[in-house]
Amino acid sequence: MSADDDSDRLLGSDWGTPQRRRFLTIATSAIGGVGVGAAAVPFVASWQPSAKARARAAPVRIGIGNLRPGELLTGTWAGRPVWVLRRTRAMLDSLEAPGLIARLRDPDSTVRAQQPDYAVNAYRARRPECLVLVALCTHLGCIPSFQPEPEIRDGGERWYGGFFCPCHGSKFDLAGRVYKAVPAPTNLVVPPHYYVDAATIEVGRDRPSEG
């Protein structure tokens, strides 16, 4: 007696037919497919952002009611430091100085990924007096220092005020625009934001109709 005949005897004579064997093959494959699908559920679920990650990326509100002209406030959004600078009239005027514009790599904010459309202007802001920036250098992610006072530096170079990254020497003006001939390739990032009211900014969400 062959092995196939012995198997047919154990399963019953009807199971030895080609039709029955085909049924067994299909059924076994289906069960295997269910197993693979069940195993894939946790694998696919691992691609989804965790609750902690979603919370980190959620919009945050920053109170600016007590922020005086010339002062810089630091908050956090999406795990990154965020600056809010209330600029003085003199700071705003300096942003359009020809001597500064000539030294900037992207004075017109042509790299659109660095700011929302409503911040494509000389101030890189919804409202001229308030600048909102992600406080990370676009070279290697270091945190620049705030150096707002204009001065004449070594070599007779005029500094109009802005942000300086001491790690590798990248420089940005008071709108977060990057200077030429420094390691940072692009302007500092302006995150999506809008004014909830005169004393509160929400960072991480746009409201394009808001003025």
Buried (B, 14 or more C-beta within 10 A) or exposed (E): EEEEEEEBEEEEEEBBEEEBBEEEEEEEEEEEEEEEEEEEEEEEEEEEEEEEEEEBEEBBBBEBEEBEEBBBBEBEBBEBEBBBBBBBEEBBEBBEBEEBBEBBBBBEBEBEEBBBEBBBBBBBBBBBBBBBBBBBBBBEEBBBEBBBEBEEEEEEEEBBBBBBBEBEEBBBBBBBBBBEEBBBEBBBBBBBBBBBEEEEBBBBBBBEEEE
